[in-house]
């Protein structure tokens, strides 16, 4: 590998074009090509960032020989593209979800392992400064025991998404964040799903998740809202954290009962009362930039934390369990779900 890391982006739709932009802004990184079935989508980006455009991503891989690629093609194509990339010994970041089936996800993880390439999954919310801050505060005990985590992720229907529904396209974000900030695994889920505007898949999801350490999660995810909402609420003994994903703001609403009694002298939680509210000053940064920096550092042999293939698989497994619960109208228990090659 030379002084510059040579990168390429396969798939330059709504997310892929942001990968091209961010890569072009990073020091020590050279964008050596972009690929998309629509050469019309590639051409303006290729001119702007002075790189070649391809309609055949295999030709891009063979001619430009990049060190790393971002894969941002439709989910159903992830396995095919990942196999071609891994077989050439190229490191990859695959946009979430890792795949549309559990079996495809396992095959992607396996071929990357066999070829010794770094596999990162694009769960970008992990790199949101407000999410990282709330994880640190929970880990340090500032919230005490965590009782409940609620995520709301809603907005208008995106016509670009046709191959998957809200569970796999959107809910995987918050599933991954919940696992990340608690260090706890999902053991059981129950969901109600609906189909109002999407032609083939669910576009509304309301769900409850039970975690291994006793936390209860709640998801409200849909493509039915005229306004975009991205919010996470984490409630525990000492109060509640509120994360606004969009503004990267973090708030804490104190439980005044604990503040009055003092943590050390209180043996059991005796009640809840409204206390002070704190808005934390965070250093805001584009999450995608942090994600790509971590990916590149990892492939250089650094210690940056990425979202691994196994993390991506677990988020997918839980999302598919939610869909199965909604269709079957019953709770689904994990980790038994997904043990077959589904």
Buried (B, 14 or more C-beta within 10 A) or exposed (E): EEEEBBBBBBBBBEBBBBBBBBBBEBEEBBBBBBBBBEEEBBEEBBEEBEBBBBBEBBEBBEEBBBBBBBBBBBBBBBBEBBBBBBEBEBBBBBBBBBBBBBBBBBBBBEBBEEBEBBBBBBBBBBBBBBBBBBBEBBEEEBBBEBBEBBBBBBBEBEEEBEEBBBBBBBBBBBBBBBBBBBEBEBBBBBBBBBEEEBEEBBBBBBBBBBBBEEBBBBBBBBBBBEEEBBBBBBBBBBBBBBBBBEEBBBBBBBBBBBBEBEEEEBEEBEEBEEBEEEEBEBEEEBBBBBBBBBBBBBBBEEEBEBBBBBBBBBBBBBBBBBBBBBEEEEEBBBBEBBEEEE
